[in-house]
Amino acid sequence: MVLTTAFVLACVAQEETESKKLSTGLELTLPKVWKSVDVKSKLRLAQFTVGAKTKGLSEAELVVYYFGEKAVGTVDANIDRWVAQFKDAKREDAKIEKLDEPMEITIVDLSGTYVAETWPGSGKRVNQPDTRMLGAVVTTPKGPHYLKLVGPEATVGDWEKEFRAMLTTARFIEK
C-alpha cells in the first residue's frame, strides 16, 4: 500500500493542487482545476465542478456532506444508500475498499444508471446512464464526512487517481 500511495502522490504532484480547509477542520488537497462552487443545499458542506480531461465529455461534480458528529447512520448504511442510487444495483456490484491512513476511510466505486433523488424526499429521480460514483466516508474526530464524485464514467475515471490522492493526503485540523 505504501508504494501505491507514493506512486499516486507522485503522479498527482505533476498537476497543480491546492489545499481546501473546510469549516469542520477537514483539509483536502484538490487539483486547482476542480472549481469550488456555491453549495446547492444546506446539506452540502462544499461542492466542486470537476471538468472533463477529455474533450467532448461532460463534467462531474464533487460534493462533500457533513451532518455533525452523530452522522446519519453507519458506514454500511450509507453504502447501501449509495448503492440504491444506481438502477438495479446490488451491494455486490460496489467495489468497497477500506483505508486506515491518514484516517479511517471507506471508498465505494459504483457504475451504471444513476437514479438518485433530485432532492431528498422529493420522489423525483434523475436518470443518468453511464454514470460512475466514487464515494468516500472519511471518519474524523468531529464525525464522518461523505464525499461523492459523480459524473460520466469516463470523466470520473480520468480523475480517479486524483480523487484517491485527495483521500490519502486528507488531514483533520482541530480548531
N, C-alpha and C positions, 0 to 999 in steps of 0.2 A: 504494500500500500504506500510506503514511503516513496518508492521510485515512481509510482504512478502519479502521486501528488506532485512530486518535484517536476515531472515531465509536463503535467498540466500547467503548473505555475510558470514554467519556462516558456511554454507556448503562448500563454496569455500575456506574459511580460512584453511580448512583441507588440501587443495592442496597447493603446493609451488607456489607462484606467484612472478612476478617481474614487475616493472613499466617500460614502454617504453615511453619516451618523443619523440614525432615526431617533425620534424623541424618546423612545423607550430604552435607549442605550445600545441597541444592536447596531454595529457598524459593518457595512458591506462595501466591498471593492468591486466596482462595476466598470465595464467598458464606457468610456466617455460618450460613445455614440448611443448609449441607452439613455434616452431623454426623459428626465423627470417631467411628469405632467400633473395637473391638478387632479386630486382624487375625485372619483365619481360618486363616492358614497362615504358616509362617516364610518362605515365598517372597514374601510381600507386605510391603512397607515401610510402607505406610499404606493405610487404607481408609475410605471415607466413604459415608454414606447420603445420597442426593440425592432429596429429596421431590418429589412431583409439584406443579407450579404449578396444574394444572387439577384441580378436584375430581373424584373418581371414577377417576383414573388411578393406576396403581401407581408406586412409587418406582423409582429407578435406583440404580446403585452405581458409585462411582469407586474404582478400585484403582490404587495405584502399586507397581510392581515394580522391584526393583533386584537385579542378580545380580553386582555387583562391577565392577571396571574392565575386565575382559575381555569382559563381555557374554555374550549367548547367541546368537551368530550376527550376521549383517549386518542392517542395517535392512530390506533386501529380504527376507531370510529370515523376519524377524518379520512383515512384511506378509503374506507367503504363509501363515504360521501363523494369522494373524488371519482371512484370507480363508477358510481351511479350517474355521473355527469357524462358518461360515454354510452351511446346506444348499444344495448345488448352485451355490455362488458361484464366480465366476472372478475373477482379478485385475482384469480389465477392469471388473468391477462396482464395484470400490472407487474412491472419489474420493480421490486422493492429492495432497497439497499439501506443498510444502517451504518453510520459513521459514529465514532466516539470522539473524534478530534476535528476541530477545536472545541466543539460542544457535542452534545448528543443530537444527531441529525438523522432524520429518516427521509430518503429520497424516493419518489414514486414517479415512474415513467409509464405513460399510457398513450395510446394512439387509437384513432378511429373517428367516428362521427360524434362530435361534441354536442350534447343536448342539455347543457346546464340551464337552469332558470335564468331569465334575464335580470331578475331581481328576486332575492329570497322571499318565498311565499307567494310570488305573483302567479305561478302556474303557467306563465308564458315561457317557452323554451326556445333557445337558439337551435339551429340545425346546420352545423358546420362539418361537412365530411372532410376527410384527410387532415384531421387536426391532431396535434400532439401536445401533451401537457407534461412538463417536468415540474413536479411539485416537491416541496420540502417542508418538513416540520422541524424547526430549529428550536431546541429547548434551551431557554436562558434562565438565569436566576429570577427574572421577573415574569416568567411564564413563556409559553410557546409562541413562536411567530410562524405564520403559514405563508409560504411563498409559492406562487404559481406562475410559471411561464407557459402561456397558451398561445397557439397560433398554428399556421400551416406547418405540416410535418417537416417540410424541407427547411423552412426558416428556423424553427426550433432546433432541428438537427444541426444546422450550421452554427448555432450558438451554444450547443451542449457543453463544450469544454469550458467556455467562459462562465456558464451557469454553475458548473461544478467547482470551478476555481473560486467563484464568489462564495460558495458554501465552505470550502476548505480554508479560506482566509478570513471568514467572518470572525468578528470579535464582539464581546459584550463589555461595555464600559460602564461600570457602576457610576451613577450620578453622585 
